[in-house]
Amino acid sequence: MRRAAFDSLLAEVRACSLCQASLPAGPRPVLQASPGARILIAAQAPGRRVHASGIPFDDASGERLRDWTGLSRAAFYDPELVAILPMGFCYPGAGRSGDLPPRAECAPAWRERLLGALPQVELTLVIGAHAQAWHMPRQASSVTDAVRRWRVFWPSQLPLPHPSPRNNGWLAHNPWFEAEVVPALRQRIAALCGAHRSASRR
């Protein structure tokens, strides 16, 4: 896809109002992408703080995710390196025990077109149950099961738990994640960053 066509697609997504009637805070699609991105973050949906700022992972979840990846804030927000495409682009509102799930209309409307426009992606971080159901259908019975089996998907995909502070209990009960998975992720990210820098100098 030519850059002008890609930019037109992003503008179309950012103007989307498909779920307007169901979004308590109104539509504000939040995503980041460029045709040359090597890393794709397939997340869930923006939270209230991200809806306010318009910056993906501009919250405590983002701080933890950047720590897991070893990426600086500048690298994380470089669309030529990292694409961030949640399953729902708009804040879905709050439920009884946290934010509501991503709106079901979003992924069928946009996901295939966007993913097809990212031919350079070499690693997809698949965060949480909704993203794993789309990117890894029938591969695992739960997020924990998928993450335990991470080597099955490696090195092109990596299932991750959500980095939200709400998952502190999960991390405490699964210390193998930060002992085994996070170091492998940082090493893989560092290699992709090195390849990205080399390509940029050409």
C-alpha positions as CSV (number, residue, x, y, z in Angstrom):
1,M,0.0,0.0,0.0
2,R,1.4,3.4,-1.0
3,R,1.9,5.9,1.9
4,A,-0.8,8.2,0.7
5,A,-3.3,5.3,0.7
6,F,-2.2,4.3,4.1
7,D,-2.6,7.8,5.5
8,S,-6.0,7.9,3.9
9,L,-6.9,4.6,5.7
10,L,-5.7,6.0,9.1
11,A,-7.8,9.2,8.5
12,E,-10.8,7.0,7.8
13,V,-10.4,5.0,11.0
14,R,-9.8,8.1,13.1
15,A,-13.1,9.6,11.7
16,C,-15.1,6.4,12.5
17,S,-18.3,6.9,14.4
18,L,-19.7,3.4,13.9
19,C,-20.3,2.8,17.6
20,Q,-21.1,6.4,18.6
21,A,-24.5,5.5,20.1
22,S,-22.9,2.9,22.4
23,L,-19.9,5.0,23.6
24,P,-20.6,7.0,26.8
25,A,-17.6,9.3,26.2
26,G,-18.2,9.5,22.4
27,P,-16.0,8.2,19.6
28,R,-12.3,8.9,19.7
29,P,-10.3,6.2,17.9
30,V,-6.8,5.8,19.4
31,L,-4.2,3.9,17.4
32,Q,-0.7,4.2,16.0
33,A,0.7,2.7,12.8
34,S,3.0,3.0,9.8
35,P,3.6,0.7,6.9
36,G,7.2,0.0,8.1
37,A,6.4,-1.0,11.6
38,R,8.2,-4.1,12.8
39,I,6.4,-4.6,16.1
40,L,2.6,-4.8,16.4
41,I,0.9,-4.4,19.8
42,A,-2.6,-6.0,19.6
43,A,-4.2,-4.7,22.7
44,Q,-7.8,-4.5,24.2
45,A,-9.3,-1.0,24.1
46,P,-8.3,2.4,25.4
47,G,-9.1,3.4,29.0
48,R,-10.5,6.7,30.3
49,R,-7.1,8.3,30.5
50,V,-6.1,7.3,27.0
51,H,-9.4,8.5,25.7
52,A,-8.6,11.9,27.2
53,S,-5.1,12.2,25.9
54,G,-5.5,10.4,22.6
55,I,-2.1,8.7,23.2
56,P,-2.2,4.9,23.3
57,F,-1.0,3.3,26.6
58,D,-0.6,6.7,28.2
59,D,-1.3,5.2,31.6
60,A,0.1,2.8,34.2
61,S,-0.5,-0.1,31.8
62,G,1.7,1.6,29.3
63,E,4.5,2.1,31.9
64,R,4.5,-1.6,32.7
65,L,4.3,-2.6,29.0
66,R,7.3,-0.4,28.2
67,D,9.2,-2.0,31.1
68,W,8.4,-5.5,29.8
69,T,9.6,-4.6,26.3
70,G,12.6,-2.6,27.3
71,L,11.5,0.2,24.9
72,S,12.1,3.8,25.8
73,R,9.0,6.1,25.5
74,A,10.5,7.6,22.3
75,A,10.9,4.2,20.7
76,F,7.5,3.0,21.9
77,Y,5.8,5.9,20.2
78,D,7.7,5.7,17.0
79,P,5.1,4.5,14.5
80,E,7.9,3.4,12.1
81,L,8.9,0.8,14.7
82,V,5.7,0.1,16.7
83,A,2.1,-0.2,15.5
84,I,-0.5,-0.2,18.3
85,L,-3.9,-1.5,17.2
86,P,-6.3,-2.4,20.0
87,M,-9.3,-4.6,19.3
88,G,-11.5,-1.6,19.9
89,F,-10.2,1.8,19.1
90,C,-12.5,3.8,21.3
91,Y,-13.0,3.8,25.1
92,P,-16.0,1.5,25.7
93,G,-17.0,2.9,29.1
94,A,-16.8,1.5,32.6
95,G,-18.5,-1.7,33.8
96,R,-19.0,-3.1,37.3
97,S,-15.4,-4.4,37.7
98,G,-13.4,-2.3,35.3
99,D,-13.7,-1.1,31.7
100,L,-16.2,-2.8,29.4
101,P,-14.9,-5.1,26.6
102,P,-13.9,-3.6,23.3
103,R,-16.9,-2.9,21.1
104,A,-17.6,-5.9,18.9
105,E,-18.2,-3.8,15.8
106,C,-14.7,-2.4,15.6
107,A,-12.4,-5.3,14.6
108,P,-14.6,-6.6,11.8
109,A,-14.8,-3.1,10.4
110,W,-11.2,-2.2,10.3
111,R,-8.8,-5.0,11.5
112,E,-8.1,-6.9,8.3
113,R,-7.5,-3.8,6.3
114,L,-5.1,-2.4,8.8
115,L,-3.2,-5.6,9.3
116,G,-2.9,-6.1,5.6
117,A,-1.2,-2.7,5.4
118,L,1.6,-3.7,7.8
119,P,3.7,-6.1,5.8
120,Q,6.9,-5.5,7.8
121,V,5.6,-6.7,11.2
122,E,7.9,-9.4,12.6
123,L,6.6,-9.6,16.2
124,T,3.0,-9.3,17.4
125,L,2.4,-8.8,21.1
126,V,-1.1,-10.3,21.7
127,I,-2.4,-8.7,24.9
128,G,-5.4,-10.2,26.8
129,A,-8.3,-12.5,26.0
130,H,-10.0,-10.4,23.3
131,A,-6.9,-9.9,21.2
132,Q,-5.9,-13.6,21.7
133,A,-9.3,-14.8,20.5
134,W,-8.8,-12.9,17.3
135,H,-5.1,-13.5,16.6
136,M,-4.8,-17.0,18.1
137,P,-8.2,-18.6,17.7
138,R,-8.6,-22.1,19.2
139,Q,-5.0,-22.0,20.4
140,A,-5.6,-21.7,24.2
141,S,-8.4,-22.1,26.7
142,S,-7.4,-19.0,28.8
143,V,-4.9,-16.2,28.9
144,T,-2.8,-18.0,31.4
145,D,-2.7,-21.1,29.2
146,A,-1.7,-19.1,26.2
147,V,1.1,-17.3,28.0
148,R,2.4,-20.6,29.5
149,R,2.6,-21.9,26.0
150,W,4.4,-18.8,24.6
151,R,7.2,-20.8,23.0
152,V,4.6,-22.4,20.6
153,F,4.0,-18.9,19.0
154,W,7.5,-17.6,19.3
155,P,9.2,-15.7,17.7
156,S,6.4,-14.2,15.5
157,Q,3.8,-13.8,18.2
158,L,3.8,-13.5,22.0
159,P,0.6,-13.8,24.1
160,L,0.8,-11.5,27.1
161,P,-1.4,-10.8,30.1
162,H,-2.8,-7.3,30.3
163,P,-0.2,-5.0,31.9
164,S,-2.9,-3.3,34.0
165,P,-2.3,-2.8,37.7
166,R,-5.4,-4.9,38.0
167,N,-3.3,-7.9,37.1
168,N,-0.8,-7.5,40.0
169,G,-2.3,-10.6,41.5
170,W,-1.8,-12.6,38.4
171,L,1.8,-11.6,38.2
172,A,2.4,-12.5,41.8
173,H,0.9,-15.9,41.3
174,N,2.9,-16.5,38.0
175,P,6.5,-15.4,38.7
176,W,7.7,-17.5,35.8
177,F,6.3,-14.8,33.5
178,E,8.8,-12.1,34.5
179,A,11.6,-14.6,35.0
180,E,11.3,-16.4,31.6
181,V,9.1,-14.5,29.2
182,V,10.1,-10.9,29.9
183,P,13.9,-11.4,29.3
184,A,13.1,-13.3,26.0
185,L,10.8,-10.4,24.9
186,R,13.4,-7.8,25.7
187,Q,16.1,-9.6,23.7
188,R,13.8,-10.0,20.7
189,I,12.7,-6.3,20.9
190,A,16.4,-5.2,21.1
191,A,17.2,-7.2,17.9
192,L,14.3,-5.7,16.1
193,C,15.3,-2.2,17.2
194,G,18.8,-2.8,15.9
195,A,17.5,-4.0,12.5
196,H,15.2,-0.9,12.4
197,R,18.1,1.5,13.1
198,S,20.3,-0.2,10.5
199,A,17.5,0.1,7.9
200,S,16.9,3.7,8.8
201,R,20.6,4.6,8.1
202,R,20.5,3.1,4.6
